[in-house]
């Protein structure tokens, strides 16, 4: 991204770009809700028109169907650092975001109170509450179009990012892998030969090795799962001897993982200045995919367009049949 300089002052809004990219990954979830609404109402209208016109009972049926979707090849929804929400929470947040602010802090306690008073199940309480809010306030909101919802999601993601203590580079890499999976889902409506993907919401440890981002791929045919591992390596110094030592450490850990009977796909992300070309070549021959960003980690703003497209294609190959 080019820096935005006005009167010799950098006013670049890096965070907006990051959050907008992450918000775009909610589009498959929006489209899935729209398909559900069309199926249940028999309507050809878009989600905005359906939500603006259906009765409360129809709206309850739509929301309830989203909660109880049994198909595991369903889209995902994420927080401000790219962690996946459990499906029921994703449904609650999606419908709550479009009609009310701070669903976790303000709305969830009210739902807890009504459950104590009426002894009803959580999903029923949430569904009734969300339907009531949408019917009551939709004339004030006026639009549930994707562009309107996208702006709301950007704002909600910014709020969740502020409240989460996480690793910035880890969040950027997780966003990239999410984008690749959601790109496939947006095109095909599924995850290829896998019935479900599970994106870890934090670092995992395999033997003595910490992996920043990981994804479990659960096959549809019952065969053993596959795991994508994405270690992220950074150095603020400019390569040299550090490059060789660090490459050696990476290769030692990769060698142990490759010897494990579990089937792994290994994607290494390096953010460092002037990393040795020969060292990168040696590493590339031992792993499945390598992304090197030739910059100081403090300047890293996530995957650029070319790198994201390359990652999208790689994930497409993993998910495809054959």
ZADO-1210 file (C-alpha; in nm, 4 decimals, padded with zeros to 6 digits):
<atoms>
<atom x="00.0000" y="00.0000" z="00.0000" code="UNK" pos="1"/>
<atom x="00.1272" y="00.3470" z="-00.0843" code="UNK" pos="2"/>
<atom x="00.1619" y="00.5900" z="00.2026" code="UNK" pos="3"/>
<atom x="-00.0825" y="00.8810" z="00.2011" code="UNK" pos="4"/>
<atom x="00.1161" y="01.1981" z="00.2657" code="UNK" pos="5"/>
<atom x="-00.0551" y="01.5346" z="00.3148" code="UNK" pos="6"/>
<atom x="00.1584" y="01.8400" z="00.3915" code="UNK" pos="7"/>
<atom x="00.4504" y="01.6087" z="00.4787" code="UNK" pos="8"/>
<atom x="00.2442" y="01.4136" z="00.7313" code="UNK" pos="9"/>
<atom x="00.1570" y="01.0444" z="00.6878" code="UNK" pos="10"/>
<atom x="-00.2212" y="01.0060" z="00.7298" code="UNK" pos="11"/>
<atom x="-00.2423" y="00.6525" z="00.5866" code="UNK" pos="12"/>
<atom x="-00.5330" y="00.4577" z="00.7396" code="UNK" pos="13"/>
<atom x="-00.3771" y="00.1103" z="00.7455" code="UNK" pos="14"/>
<atom x="-00.6311" y="-00.0342" z="00.9875" code="UNK" pos="15"/>
<atom x="-00.9258" y="00.0468" z="00.7611" code="UNK" pos="16"/>
<atom x="-00.7736" y="-00.1538" z="00.4764" code="UNK" pos="17"/>
<atom x="-00.7117" y="-00.4536" z="00.7031" code="UNK" pos="18"/>
<atom x="-01.0618" y="-00.4467" z="00.8497" code="UNK" pos="19"/>
<atom x="-01.2253" y="-00.3944" z="00.5099" code="UNK" pos="20"/>
<atom x="-01.0428" y="-00.6995" z="00.3740" code="UNK" pos="21"/>
<atom x="-01.1590" y="-00.9057" z="00.6711" code="UNK" pos="22"/>
<atom x="-01.5161" y="-00.7752" z="00.6456" code="UNK" pos="23"/>
<atom x="-01.5278" y="-00.8877" z="00.2823" code="UNK" pos="24"/>
<atom x="-01.4815" y="-01.2449" z="00.4040" code="UNK" pos="25"/>
<atom x="-01.8276" y="-01.2204" z="00.5649" code="UNK" pos="26"/>
<atom x="-01.9907" y="-01.1956" z="00.2205" code="UNK" pos="27"/>
<atom x="-02.0254" y="-01.5761" z="00.1801" code="UNK" pos="28"/>
<atom x="-02.2057" y="-01.5846" z="00.5168" code="UNK" pos="29"/>
<atom x="-02.4374" y="-01.3041" z="00.4021" code="UNK" pos="30"/>
<atom x="-02.5064" y="-01.4887" z="00.0766" code="UNK" pos="31"/>
<atom x="-02.5795" y="-01.8103" z="00.2677" code="UNK" pos="32"/>
<atom x="-02.8350" y="-01.6315" z="00.4876" code="UNK" pos="33"/>
<atom x="-02.9900" y="-01.4888" z="00.1705" code="UNK" pos="34"/>
<atom x="-03.0194" y="-01.8358" z="00.0121" code="UNK" pos="35"/>
<atom x="-03.1771" y="-01.9682" z="00.3318" code="UNK" pos="36"/>
<atom x="-03.4271" y="-01.6817" z="00.3367" code="UNK" pos="37"/>
<atom x="-03.5168" y="-01.7355" z="-00.0296" code="UNK" pos="38"/>
<atom x="-03.5632" y="-02.1087" z="00.0212" code="UNK" pos="39"/>
<atom x="-03.7946" y="-02.0684" z="00.3192" code="UNK" pos="40"/>
<atom x="-04.0037" y="-01.7850" z="00.1776" code="UNK" pos="41"/>
<atom x="-04.0084" y="-01.9030" z="-00.1845" code="UNK" pos="42"/>
<atom x="-03.9145" y="-01.5485" z="-00.2782" code="UNK" pos="43"/>
<atom x="-03.6888" y="-01.4340" z="-00.5623" code="UNK" pos="44"/>
<atom x="-03.6110" y="-01.1088" z="-00.3792" code="UNK" pos="45"/>
<atom x="-03.2737" y="-01.0292" z="-00.2238" code="UNK" pos="46"/>
<atom x="-03.2039" y="-01.0491" z="00.1496" code="UNK" pos="47"/>
<atom x="-03.2616" y="-00.6793" z="00.2011" code="UNK" pos="48"/>
<atom x="-03.6106" y="-00.6945" z="00.0537" code="UNK" pos="49"/>
<atom x="-03.6974" y="-01.0127" z="00.2411" code="UNK" pos="50"/>
<atom x="-03.5889" y="-00.8795" z="00.5808" code="UNK" pos="51"/>
<atom x="-03.7760" y="-00.5545" z="00.5174" code="UNK" pos="52"/>
<atom x="-04.1048" y="-00.7247" z="00.4324" code="UNK" pos="53"/>
<atom x="-04.1505" y="-01.0657" z="00.5989" code="UNK" pos="54"/>
<atom x="-04.3720" y="-01.1223" z="00.9010" code="UNK" pos="55"/>
<atom x="-04.2237" y="-01.1875" z="01.2435" code="UNK" pos="56"/>
<atom x="-04.3142" y="-01.5567" z="01.2254" code="UNK" pos="57"/>
<atom x="-04.1396" y="-01.5898" z="00.8878" code="UNK" pos="58"/>
<atom x="-03.8370" y="-01.4081" z="01.0250" code="UNK" pos="59"/>
<atom x="-03.8215" y="-01.6436" z="01.3239" code="UNK" pos="60"/>
<atom x="-03.8262" y="-01.9374" z="01.0806" code="UNK" pos="61"/>
<atom x="-03.5370" y="-01.7889" z="00.8794" code="UNK" pos="62"/>
<atom x="-03.3206" y="-01.7200" z="01.1833" code="UNK" pos="63"/>
<atom x="-03.4015" y="-02.0582" z="01.3371" code="UNK" pos="64"/>
<atom x="-03.3094" y="-02.2357" z="01.0108" code="UNK" pos="65"/>
<atom x="-02.9723" y="-02.0614" z="01.0103" code="UNK" pos="66"/>
<atom x="-02.9031" y="-02.1753" z="01.3655" code="UNK" pos="67"/>
<atom x="-03.0017" y="-02.5350" z="01.2891" code="UNK" pos="68"/>
<atom x="-02.8245" y="-02.5739" z="00.9535" code="UNK" pos="69"/>
<atom x="-02.6957" y="-02.9305" z="00.9527" code="UNK" pos="70"/>
<atom x="-02.4760" y="-02.9069" z="00.6451" code="UNK" pos="71"/>
<atom x="-02.1172" y="-02.8810" z="00.7670" code="UNK" pos="72"/>
<atom x="-02.0033" y="-02.7116" z="00.4467" code="UNK" pos="73"/>
<atom x="-02.1361" y="-02.3823" z="00.5739" code="UNK" pos="74"/>
<atom x="-01.9612" y="-02.0440" z="00.5605" code="UNK" pos="75"/>
<atom x="-01.7732" y="-01.8919" z="00.8512" code="UNK" pos="76"/>
<atom x="-01.7798" y="-01.5637" z="01.0389" code="UNK" pos="77"/>
<atom x="-01.4801" y="-01.4097" z="01.2130" code="UNK" pos="78"/>
<atom x="-01.3781" y="-01.1651" z="01.4824" code="UNK" pos="79"/>
<atom x="-01.1424" y="-00.8695" z="01.4391" code="UNK" pos="80"/>
<atom x="-00.8241" y="-01.0810" z="01.4315" code="UNK" pos="81"/>
<atom x="-00.9658" y="-01.3550" z="01.2100" code="UNK" pos="82"/>
<atom x="-01.0686" y="-01.6109" z="01.4715" code="UNK" pos="83"/>
<atom x="-01.3699" y="-01.8209" z="01.3723" code="UNK" pos="84"/>
<atom x="-01.6904" y="-01.7864" z="01.5706" code="UNK" pos="85"/>
<atom x="-01.8739" y="-02.1102" z="01.6594" code="UNK" pos="86"/>
<atom x="-02.1750" y="-02.1466" z="01.4287" code="UNK" pos="87"/>
<atom x="-02.4464" y="-02.0531" z="01.6788" code="UNK" pos="88"/>
<atom x="-02.2539" y="-01.7468" z="01.7927" code="UNK" pos="89"/>
<atom x="-02.1919" y="-01.6509" z="01.4293" code="UNK" pos="90"/>
<atom x="-02.5676" y="-01.6593" z="01.3617" code="UNK" pos="91"/>
<atom x="-02.6408" y="-01.4538" z="01.6726" code="UNK" pos="92"/>
<atom x="-02.3750" y="-01.1952" z="01.5912" code="UNK" pos="93"/>
<atom x="-02.4715" y="-01.1663" z="01.2242" code="UNK" pos="94"/>
<atom x="-02.8374" y="-01.0863" z="01.2905" code="UNK" pos="95"/>
<atom x="-02.7542" y="-00.8789" z="01.5976" code="UNK" pos="96"/>
<atom x="-02.4920" y="-00.6707" z="01.4143" code="UNK" pos="97"/>
<atom x="-02.7400" y="-00.5611" z="01.1505" code="UNK" pos="98"/>
<atom x="-02.9929" y="-00.4286" z="01.4016" code="UNK" pos="99"/>
<atom x="-02.8233" y="-00.3546" z="01.7352" code="UNK" pos="100"/>
<atom x="-02.4865" y="-00.2444" z="01.8683" code="UNK" pos="101"/>
<atom x="-02.2739" y="-00.4359" z="02.1201" code="UNK" pos="102"/>
<atom x="-02.4622" y="-00.7681" z="02.1114" code="UNK" pos="103"/>
<atom x="-02.2241" y="-00.9404" z="02.3533" code="UNK" pos="104"/>
<atom x="-02.1940" y="-00.6605" z="02.6053" code="UNK" pos="105"/>
<atom x="-02.5518" y="-00.5295" z="02.6034" code="UNK" pos="106"/>
<atom x="-02.7892" y="-00.7717" z="02.4344" code="UNK" pos="107"/>
<atom x="-02.6576" y="-01.1048" z="02.5667" code="UNK" pos="108"/>
<atom x="-02.7178" y="-01.0074" z="02.9350" code="UNK" pos="109"/>
<atom x="-03.0795" y="-00.9195" z="02.8527" code="UNK" pos="110"/>
<atom x="-03.1279" y="-01.2589" z="02.6886" code="UNK" pos="111"/>
<atom x="-02.9776" y="-01.4277" z="02.9944" code="UNK" pos="112"/>
<atom x="-03.2275" y="-01.2409" z="03.2117" code="UNK" pos="113"/>
<atom x="-03.5289" y="-01.3441" z="03.0037" code="UNK" pos="114"/>
<atom x="-03.4137" y="-01.7073" z="03.0099" code="UNK" pos="115"/>
<atom x="-03.4106" y="-01.6973" z="03.3897" code="UNK" pos="116"/>
<atom x="-03.7580" y="-01.5456" z="03.3964" code="UNK" pos="117"/>
<atom x="-03.9194" y="-01.7695" z="03.1358" code="UNK" pos="118"/>
<atom x="-03.7049" y="-02.0862" z="03.1494" code="UNK" pos="119"/>
<atom x="-03.6579" y="-02.1036" z="02.7726" code="UNK" pos="120"/>
<atom x="-03.3693" y="-02.2374" z="02.5669" code="UNK" pos="121"/>
<atom x="-03.0932" y="-02.0047" z="02.4556" code="UNK" pos="122"/>
<atom x="-03.1516" y="-02.0366" z="02.0804" code="UNK" pos="123"/>
<atom x="-03.5256" y="-01.9772" z="02.1197" code="UNK" pos="124"/>
<atom x="-03.4602" y="-01.6678" z="02.3313" code="UNK" pos="125"/>
<atom x="-03.2049" y="-01.5319" z="02.0848" code="UNK" pos="126"/>
<atom x="-03.4242" y="-01.6047" z="01.7818" code="UNK" pos="127"/>
<atom x="-03.7312" y="-01.4367" z="01.9322" code="UNK" pos="128"/>
<atom x="-03.5227" y="-01.1367" z="02.0391" code="UNK" pos="129"/>
<atom x="-03.3536" y="-01.0904" z="01.7020" code="UNK" pos="130"/>
<atom x="-03.6813" y="-01.1227" z="01.5095" code="UNK" pos="131"/>
<atom x="-03.8533" y="-00.8731" z="01.7396" code="UNK" pos="132"/>
<atom x="-03.5700" y="-00.6210" z="01.6998" code="UNK" pos="133"/>
<atom x="-03.5598" y="-00.6478" z="01.3208" code="UNK" pos="134"/>
<atom x="-03.9377" y="-00.6102" z="01.2814" code="UNK" pos="135"/>
<atom x="-03.9524" y="-00.3181" z="01.5239" code="UNK" pos="136"/>
<atom x="-03.6552" y="-00.1196" z="01.3913" code="UNK" pos="137"/>
<atom x="-03.6219" y="-00.2117" z="01.0235" code="UNK" pos="138"/>
<atom x="-03.8098" y="00.0999" z="00.9138" code="UNK" pos="139"/>
<atom x="-03.5444" y="00.3056" z="01.0928" code="UNK" pos="140"/>
<atom x="-03.2503" y="00.1042" z="00.9613" code="UNK" pos="141"/>
<atom x="-03.3993" y="00.1168" z="00.6071" code="UNK" pos="142"/>
<atom x="-03.1456" y="-00.1143" z="00.4463" code="UNK" pos="143"/>
<atom x="-02.9996" y="-00.4614" z="00.4941" code="UNK" pos="144"/>
<atom x="-02.8113" y="-00.4609" z="00.1634" code="UNK" pos="145"/>
<atom x="-02.4619" y="-00.6089" z="00.1556" code="UNK" pos="146"/>
<atom x="-02.2916" y="-00.2696" z="00.1259" code="UNK" pos="147"/>
<atom x="-02.4796" y="-00.1433" z="00.4305" code="UNK" pos="148"/>
<atom x="-02.4096" y="-00.4584" z="00.6308" code="UNK" pos="149"/>
<atom x="-02.0440" y="-00.4493" z="00.5227" code="UNK" pos="150"/>
<atom x="-01.9991" y="-00.1053" z="00.6781" code="UNK" pos="151"/>
<atom x="-02.1557" y="-00.2278" z="01.0005" code="UNK" pos="152"/>
<atom x="-01.9300" y="-00.5348" z="01.0060" code="UNK" pos="153"/>
<atom x="-01.6190" y="-00.3188" z="00.9594" code="UNK" pos="154"/>
<atom x="-01.7231" y="-00.1187" z="01.2646" code="UNK" pos="155"/>
<atom x="-01.7958" y="-00.4319" z="01.4704" code="UNK" pos="156"/>
<atom x="-01.4639" y="-00.5906" z="01.3708" code="UNK" pos="157"/>
<atom x="-01.2783" y="-00.2780" z="01.4744" code="UNK" pos="158"/>
<atom x="-01.4464" y="-00.2936" z="01.8147" code="UNK" pos="159"/>
<atom x="-01.3606" y="-00.6606" z="01.8620" code="UNK" pos="160"/>
<atom x="-01.0003" y="-00.6045" z="01.7519" code="UNK" pos="161"/>
<atom x="-00.9572" y="-00.3330" z="02.0135" code="UNK" pos="162"/>
<atom x="-01.0837" y="-00.5677" z="02.2843" code="UNK" pos="163"/>
<atom x="-00.8614" y="-00.8620" z="02.1841" code="UNK" pos="164"/>
<atom x="-00.4999" y="-00.9018" z="02.2855" code="UNK" pos="165"/>
<atom x="-00.3440" y="-01.0915" z="01.9991" code="UNK" pos="166"/>
<atom x="-00.0404" y="-01.1151" z="01.7769" code="UNK" pos="167"/>
<atom x="-00.0648" y="-00.8736" z="01.4864" code="UNK" pos="168"/>
<atom x="00.1328" y="-01.0827" z="01.2346" code="UNK" pos="169"/>
<atom x="-00.0592" y="-01.3933" z="01.3343" code="UNK" pos="170"/>
<atom x="-00.3858" y="-01.2066" z="01.2741" code="UNK" pos="171"/>
<atom x="-00.2679" y="-01.0933" z="00.9297" code="UNK" pos="172"/>
<atom x="-00.1680" y="-01.4462" z="00.8258" code="UNK" pos="173"/>
<atom x="-00.4930" y="-01.5900" z="00.9605" code="UNK" pos="174"/>
<atom x="-00.6862" y="-01.3304" z="00.7610" code="UNK" pos="175"/>
<atom x="-00.5004" y="-01.4368" z="00.4459" code="UNK" pos="176"/>
<atom x="-00.5803" y="-01.8063" z="00.4926" code="UNK" pos="177"/>
<atom x="-00.9423" y="-01.7211" z="00.5742" code="UNK" pos="178"/>
<atom x="-00.9623" y="-01.5149" z="00.2562" code="UNK" pos="179"/>
<atom x="-00.8359" y="-01.8101" z="00.0529" code="UNK" pos="180"/>
<atom x="-01.0971" y="-02.0476" z="00.1966" code="UNK" pos="181"/>
<atom x="-01.3788" y="-01.7961" z="00.1683" code="UNK" pos="182"/>
<atom x="-01.2781" y="-01.7251" z="-00.1912" code="UNK" pos="183"/>
<atom x="-01.3302" y="-02.0948" z="-00.2693" code="UNK" pos="184"/>
<atom x="-01.6608" y="-02.1000" z="-00.0805" code="UNK" pos="185"/>
<atom x="-01.7847" y="-01.7888" z="-00.2615" code="UNK" pos="186"/>
<atom x="-01.7199" y="-01.9577" z="-00.5979" code="UNK" pos="187"/>
<atom x="-01.8280" y="-02.3162" z="-00.5225" code="UNK" pos="188"/>
<atom x="-02.0524" y="-02.2950" z="-00.2152" code="UNK" pos="189"/>
<atom x="-01.8430" y="-02.5569" z="-00.0355" code="UNK" pos="190"/>
<atom x="-01.4915" y="-02.6590" z="00.0682" code="UNK" pos="191"/>
<atom x="-01.4328" y="-02.9063" z="-00.2123" code="UNK" pos="192"/>
<atom x="-01.3569" y="-03.2596" z="-00.0985" code="UNK" pos="193"/>
<atom x="-01.3651" y="-03.1538" z="00.2670" code="UNK" pos="194"/>
<atom x="-01.6916" y="-03.1372" z="00.4580" code="UNK" pos="195"/>
<atom x="-01.5569" y="-02.9010" z="00.7203" code="UNK" pos="196"/>
<atom x="-01.2595" y="-02.6809" z="00.7986" code="UNK" pos="197"/>
<atom x="-01.1513" y="-02.5864" z="01.1493" code="UNK" pos="198"/>
<atom x="-00.9301" y="-02.2790" z="01.1759" code="UNK" pos="199"/>
<atom x="-00.7533" y="-02.2688" z="01.5132" code="UNK" pos="200"/>
<atom x="-00.8212" y="-01.9482" z="01.7041" code="UNK" pos="201"/>
<atom x="-00.4732" y="-01.9374" z="01.8562" code="UNK" pos="202"/>
<atom x="-00.1249" y="-02.0816" z="01.8217" code="UNK" pos="203"/>
<atom x="-00.0898" y="-02.4578" z="01.8577" code="UNK" pos="204"/>
<atom x="00.2047" y="-02.6664" z="01.9714" code="UNK" pos="205"/>
<atom x="00.3228" y="-02.9832" z="01.7956" code="UNK" pos="206"/>
<atom x="00.5970" y="-03.1561" z="01.9893" code="UNK" pos="207"/>
<atom x="00.8227" y="-02.8625" z="02.0781" code="UNK" pos="208"/>
<atom x="00.7215" y="-02.6443" z="01.7846" code="UNK" pos="209"/>
<atom x="00.4788" y="-02.3542" z="01.8047" code="UNK" pos="210"/>
<atom x="00.2674" y="-02.3028" z="01.4932" code="UNK" pos="211"/>
<atom x="00.1093" y="-01.9593" z="01.4566" code="UNK" pos="212"/>
<atom x="-00.1812" y="-02.0454" z="01.2231" code="UNK" pos="213"/>
<atom x="-00.3287" y="-02.3878" z="01.1545" code="UNK" pos="214"/>
<atom x="-00.6304" y="-02.5361" z="00.9776" code="UNK" pos="215"/>
<atom x="-00.7794" y="-02.8838" z="01.0126" code="UNK" pos="216"/>
<atom x="-00.9384" y="-03.0232" z="00.6956" code="UNK" pos="217"/>
<atom x="-01.2040" y="-03.2893" z="00.7593" code="UNK" pos="218"/>
<atom x="-01.2640" y="-03.5056" z="00.4458" code="UNK" pos="219"/>
<atom x="-01.6148" y="-03.5943" z="00.3318" code="UNK" pos="220"/>
<atom x="-01.5247" y="-03.9598" z="00.2736" code="UNK" pos="221"/>
<atom x="-01.4198" y="-04.0342" z="00.6313" code="UNK" pos="222"/>
<atom x="-01.0498" y="-04.0604" z="00.5527" code="UNK" pos="223"/>
<atom x="-00.7929" y="-03.9140" z="00.7978" code="UNK" pos="224"/>
<atom x="-00.7898" y="-03.5384" z="00.8358" code="UNK" pos="225"/>
<atom x="-00.5254" y="-03.3154" z="00.6836" code="UNK" pos="226"/>
<atom x="-00.3692" y="-03.0191" z="00.8606" code="UNK" pos="227"/>
<atom x="-00.2347" y="-02.6959" z="00.7166" code="UNK" pos="228"/>
<atom x="00.0450" y="-02.5477" z="00.9273" code="UNK" pos="229"/>
<atom x="00.1519" y="-02.1868" z="00.8783" code="UNK" pos="230"/>
<atom x="00.4514" y="-02.0857" z="01.0921" code="UNK" pos="231"/>
<atom x="00.5401" y="-01.7157" z="01.0722" code="UNK" pos="232"/>
<atom x="00.9026" y="-01.6102" z="01.1034" code="UNK" pos="233"/>
<atom x="01.0226" y="-01.2504" z="01.1365" code="UNK" pos="234"/>
<atom x="01.3514" y="-01.0694" z="01.1737" code="UNK" pos="235"/>
<atom x="01.4084" y="-00.6970" z="01.2063" code="UNK" pos="236"/>
<atom x="01.7768" y="-00.7334" z="01.1164" code="UNK" pos="237"/>
<atom x="01.8771" y="-00.7563" z="00.7496" code="UNK" pos="238"/>
<atom x="01.9535" y="-01.1249" z="00.6913" code="UNK" pos="239"/>
<atom x="02.3208" y="-01.2175" z="00.6780" code="UNK" pos="240"/>
<atom x="02.4249" y="-01.4738" z="00.9371" code="UNK" pos="241"/>
<atom x="02.0861" y="-01.4438" z="01.1014" code="UNK" pos="242"/>
<atom x="01.9308" y="-01.5636" z="00.7751" code="UNK" pos="243"/>
<atom x="02.1332" y="-01.8853" z="00.7758" code="UNK" pos="244"/>
<atom x="02.0765" y="-01.9618" z="01.1439" code="UNK" pos="245"/>
<atom x="01.7084" y="-01.8888" z="01.1235" code="UNK" pos="246"/>
<atom x="01.6642" y="-02.0966" z="00.8077" code="UNK" pos="247"/>
<atom x="01.8405" y="-02.3837" z="00.9838" code="UNK" pos="248"/>
<atom x="01.5978" y="-02.3594" z="01.2764" code="UNK" pos="249"/>
<atom x="01.2990" y="-02.3565" z="01.0431" code="UNK" pos="250"/>
<atom x="01.4240" y="-02.6565" z="00.8490" code="UNK" pos="251"/>
<atom x="01.4910" y="-02.8534" z="01.1688" code="UNK" pos="252"/>
<atom x="01.1358" y="-02.8061" z="01.2875" code="UNK" pos="253"/>
<atom x="00.9923" y="-02.8794" z="00.9418" code="UNK" pos="254"/>
<atom x="01.1986" y="-03.1975" z="00.9194" code="UNK" pos="255"/>
<atom x="01.0452" y="-03.3274" z="01.2397" code="UNK" pos="256"/>
<atom x="00.6946" y="-03.2414" z="01.1224" code="UNK" pos="257"/>
<atom x="00.7504" y="-03.4106" z="00.7882" code="UNK" pos="258"/>
<atom x="00.8584" y="-03.7275" z="00.9690" code="UNK" pos="259"/>
<atom x="00.5316" y="-03.7338" z="01.1614" code="UNK" pos="260"/>
<atom x="00.2743" y="-03.9814" z="01.0216" code="UNK" pos="261"/>
<atom x="00.0087" y="-03.7103" z="01.0350" code="UNK" pos="262"/>
<atom x="-00.0402" y="-03.5523" z="00.6933" code="UNK" pos="263"/>
<atom x="00.0589" y="-03.1864" z="00.6897" code="UNK" pos="264"/>
<atom x="00.0650" y="-02.9086" z="00.4359" code="UNK" pos="265"/>
<atom x="00.3323" y="-02.6610" z="00.5453" code="UNK" pos="266"/>
<atom x="00.3202" y="-02.2951" z="00.4417" code="UNK" pos="267"/>
<atom x="00.6017" y="-02.0789" z="00.5786" code="UNK" pos="268"/>
<atom x="00.5629" y="-01.7015" z="00.5976" code="UNK" pos="269"/>
<atom x="00.8824" y="-01.4981" z="00.6381" code="UNK" pos="270"/>
<atom x="00.8761" y="-01.1239" z="00.6973" code="UNK" pos="271"/>
<atom x="01.2353" y="-00.9971" z="00.6914" code="UNK" pos="272"/>
<atom x="01.4646" y="-00.7725" z="00.4935" code="UNK" pos="273"/>
<atom x="01.7230" y="-00.9126" z="00.2492" code="UNK" pos="274"/>
<atom x="01.6806" y="-01.2795" z="00.3313" code="UNK" pos="275"/>
<atom x="01.9339" y="-01.4930" z="00.1496" code="UNK" pos="276"/>
<atom x="01.8033" y="-01.6039" z="-00.1913" code="UNK" pos="277"/>
<atom x="01.9888" y="-01.9344" z="-00.1649" code="UNK" pos="278"/>
<atom x="01.8448" y="-01.9983" z="00.1809" code="UNK" pos="279"/>
<atom x="01.4949" y="-01.9273" z="00.0497" code="UNK" pos="280"/>
<atom x="01.5553" y="-02.1680" z="-00.2366" code="UNK" pos="281"/>
<atom x="01.6725" y="-02.4428" z="-00.0022" code="UNK" pos="282"/>
<atom x="01.3677" y="-02.3944" z="00.2136" code="UNK" pos="283"/>
<atom x="01.1272" y="-02.3871" z="-00.0810" code="UNK" pos="284"/>
<atom x="01.2471" y="-02.7333" z="-00.1853" code="UNK" pos="285"/>
<atom x="01.1583" y="-02.8793" z="00.1562" code="UNK" pos="286"/>
<atom x="00.8144" y="-02.7304" z="00.2194" code="UNK" pos="287"/>
<atom x="00.4862" y="-02.6994" z="00.0328" code="UNK" pos="288"/>
<atom x="00.4631" y="-02.3209" z="00.0024" code="UNK" pos="289"/>
<atom x="00.6794" y="-02.0235" z="00.0964" code="UNK" pos="290"/>
<atom x="00.5882" y="-01.6558" z="00.1155" code="UNK" pos="291"/>
<atom x="00.8697" y="-01.4085" z="00.1737" code="UNK" pos="292"/>
<atom x="00.7876" y="-01.0432" z="00.2366" code="UNK" pos="293"/>
<atom x="01.1052" y="-00.8417" z="00.1972" code="UNK" pos="294"/>
<atom x="01.0395" y="-00.5777" z="00.4620" code="UNK" pos="295"/>
<atom x="01.0767" y="-00.4954" z="00.8267" code="UNK" pos="296"/>
<atom x="00.7993" y="-00.6692" z="01.0267" code="UNK" pos="297"/>
<atom x="00.6884" y="-00.3296" z="01.1581" code="UNK" pos="298"/>
<atom x="00.5956" y="-00.2360" z="00.8012" code="UNK" pos="299"/>
<atom x="00.4013" y="-00.5548" z="00.7243" code="UNK" pos="300"/>
<atom x="00.0362" y="-00.4838" z="00.6386" code="UNK" pos="301"/>
<atom x="-00.0718" y="-00.8344" z="00.5464" code="UNK" pos="302"/>
<atom x="-00.0668" y="-01.0241" z="00.2181" code="UNK" pos="303"/>
<atom x="-00.0571" y="-00.8015" z="-00.0901" code="UNK" pos="304"/>
<atom x="-00.2893" y="-00.8766" z="-00.3832" code="UNK" pos="305"/>
<atom x="-00.0398" y="-01.0918" z="-00.5747" code="UNK" pos="306"/>
<atom x="00.0500" y="-01.3008" z="-00.2697" code="UNK" pos="307"/>
<atom x="-00.3171" y="-01.3420" z="-00.1792" code="UNK" pos="308"/>
<atom x="-00.4018" y="-01.4640" z="-00.5287" code="UNK" pos="309"/>
<atom x="-00.1120" y="-01.7100" z="-00.5081" code="UNK" pos="310"/>
<atom x="-00.2397" y="-01.8381" z="-00.1730" code="UNK" pos="311"/>
<atom x="-00.5959" y="-01.8599" z="-00.3082" code="UNK" pos="312"/>
<atom x="-00.4760" y="-02.0803" z="-00.5944" code="UNK" pos="313"/>
<atom x="-00.2763" y="-02.3008" z="-00.3587" code="UNK" pos="314"/>
<atom x="-00.5751" y="-02.3566" z="-00.1300" code="UNK" pos="315"/>
<atom x="-00.7937" y="-02.4169" z="-00.4363" code="UNK" pos="316"/>
<atom x="-00.5595" y="-02.7001" z="-00.5355" code="UNK" pos="317"/>
<atom x="-00.5735" y="-02.8525" z="-00.1871" code="UNK" pos="318"/>
<atom x="-00.9534" y="-02.8456" z="-00.1798" code="UNK" pos="319"/>
<atom x="-01.0111" y="-02.9690" z="-00.5334" code="UNK" pos="320"/>
<atom x="-01.0945" y="-03.3293" z="-00.6155" code="UNK" pos="321"/>
<atom x="-00.8420" y="-03.5515" z="-00.7892" code="UNK" pos="322"/>
</atoms>
